[in-house]
Amino acid sequence: MTDRTTPSEADLNALDITDAEAAQINAIANPLLAGAAPDANDQLVQIDSTTDGVVFVTINRPEKRNAFDAATIAALYEAFETLHGADSVRVVFVRGAGGTFSAGADLSWMRDATGWSEGDNRSDAMGLAKMLKALHDVPALTVAIVEGSAMGGGAGIVAACDMAVAVEGTRFAFSEVKLGLIPATIAPYVVEAIGARRARQLFLTANIFDADYAAHAGLIDLVLPEGSVDEFVSMLSDSLTGNAPGAMGDAKRLVHDVAGHKIDHGLMEETARRIARARVSDEGQEGVRAFLDKRKPRWAE
């Protein structure tokens, strides 16, 4: 992990798109909030898995720097929805092909959308909203591996994951206001990840920032040296083999359900009910007995 430093002035003032491109697409209602399409191309998103419960979801448009279009978002939604029922999965790594996480919206697709009505844009934006919620609700630990850049909606995917790491030199931005727009659909996840004050700063300045600043802000957890991604993936995956997959999902739902709630009698009752249910579950019984017998539980064998 590198030291966390403030990005240079050049980093903060850089733009992922030119002023000419911004002017050309400024009339579009939601360029970074793409919608799902029923004819999603499975090749746009690759899913690979191991017998140890490790899954890799890869955005596969390297020639477009993994920019979003409607079909890509539909394919991602389908992938994340499928993982909701994968009981043996412990960790899901999300990354982009070709050394870039995601450049945000596909500019050609954005230009095609210039004639859409407000209603069409609202329906379309729900595609990304549903995809992000599907990612957020995957029971396994979700980890974004960010290389190259993560702009707009791409940075929203990073925020929607449980954990994120970025390689040195990676760039991030929420540049919607430079187009006269707002980062609406990704906002709940970004605000949850970095807090309201930091979100205001990054949304309103629209500045590009580097991996060190992203770690300082809380958008990512670690800055990785170049060439160390595979080592990180192996280390994290190995560290999770002793964890019960079902308990991991229940623990994740526990965080979602108690966050922001007042600690009152009702919450105390609910948390007591959940631990009681865990103690009598198959995993709970096996885990405690394995510990007392000084052996590995069956899910770690």
Secondary structure, DSSP 8 states (H G I E B T S, - for coil): --------HHHHH--SS-HHHHHHHTT-S-TT-----TT--GGGEEEEE-TTSEEEEEE--GGGTT-B-HHHHHHHHHHHHHHTT-TT--EEEEEEGGG-SB-SB-HHHHHHGGG--HHHHHHHHHHHHHHHHHHHT-SSEEEEEE-SEEETHHHHHHHHSSEEEEETT-EEE--GGGGT---TTTHHHHHHHH-HHHHHHHHHH---EEHHHHHHHTS-SEEE-TT-HHHHHHHHHHHTTTS-HHHHHHHHHHHHHHTT---SHHHHHHHHHHHHHHHHSHHHHHHHHHHHTTS--GGG-
